[in-house]
Amino acid sequence: MIRFHDVWNRDTRKHLAIALLLGLLLRLFFVLYLPVADVDSALYEELGQNVVENHAYAYDSGTGLIPTDVRVPGYPLFLGFLYIFFGDSQRAILIAQAFIDLGTCLLLAVLAASLAPEMSRKRVAIAALWLGATCPFVANYAADALTEVLATFFTTAALIFLVWAYQSEFGPAAAARKLGPGQLWFLGGVIVGLGSLIRPEVPITLAAPAVVLAAQWYKPGNWPRLVRTGLLLGAGMLIPLLPWAARNWITLHKVQFLTARYFQMPGAYIPVGFYAWTHTWLVSYNDVDNVLNRLELEPLNIADFPPSAFDSPEERTRVETLLEDQHKNSFVFSPEADAQFSELARERTARHPLRTYLTVPFRRSLTLWFTPRTELLPYAGNWWPPLRRWSDYDLDFAVGLFFAMLNLFYAGLALAGAFILRRQRGIALLAAFVVARTVFIAIGHFTVEPRFVLPCVPAVLALGALVWARRPHQEAPVV
């Protein structure tokens, strides 16, 4: 476990002060000059206001307040806390998020230092702090009242305890630590549970220790240790979720520890067949904008869909006919039309199962990581193909190219850092986390939005900061 004075002494605290100051200025720039209004933000804010004003976790249906579990309560409660002190101030929310994201930068420095050899901890912590403070990917989400900043903070905190627990479990100095591995595993689970009250997919974080420990303890003699650790992690995660589950049981009369897969209001029809069909071809954020984000708001036209959505002219005609149902039905699909989309999804999967289960998820993963993260900025980020876009050079191209290159830079650093110190304890756990969350979002989520892998960014930057580590003279133990 890393102590503050192990890293930040008189020689390094100037880096701490300057990096945090520049990081704050970057975040305040987004907050003051590029704030964003979002449909989801309005719902979160309404829930937070009703908690404070009406003491009810509910939304206004027009005829009164209706209790809901459409969103986990962590972020609305955070907003309600701010409403108590600052009133209905959007700027107060965004500034608070800016400071929380600076806190994530400090956690990132601790995480990176925990992975580094002891002789390099200061160098690595400084590098990680600078990478986090100047990274715009999470920083610009401080300018939007969404869950990403808080989810990233809790995920990073959880990763620190999971890395410490793993190192304590297998490290020779385990006896010298104040907390044993069992306590650290439990605390890691608790923080994952708290994060799950912010974003319902945070529990996937526990897939990382599950994979790494299963690889370490695959022999039957170690299975009791594996079960013990799994129980500690699971119990820790469930404890913060129990009050929410109890509320849902008492108020809504159902067992619900998180939220449903599709965030629907009571009585709303969810076109799961349509989503299943889009899951066989939808791979780009541009398609999300053109199709999913317009569903229920305006008519969809056949020209909105890419050629990859159709395997034949006949299929295109069938879809065009089904779109007429959406035009006539207040921009939503009827259950009958949705059933036909479900049949289309089954047919496409039967024809090309590898496309549905491998090719499309892989391309979704590339979209999640390498789409220029300009979705909150007043720029489309169009930079591809670069040679053609260069001839029409404008600010939109410049911003898109800069963010795309920044994506590649961070990914390259992470791969290099993980390879250089691949034998350090904890590297495999962080890598497993990034892969697990990416695969989960690519396969299990009905949309493809780069923001859903933002909680992985501190892990990527922590691995990247290891490039600045000095390799130990003797070979480190194998993970």
Order of alpha helices (4+ residues) and beta strands (2+ residues): alpha-alpha-alpha-beta-beta-alpha-alpha-alpha-alpha-alpha-alpha-alpha-alpha-alpha-alpha-alpha-alpha-alpha-alpha-alpha-alpha-alpha
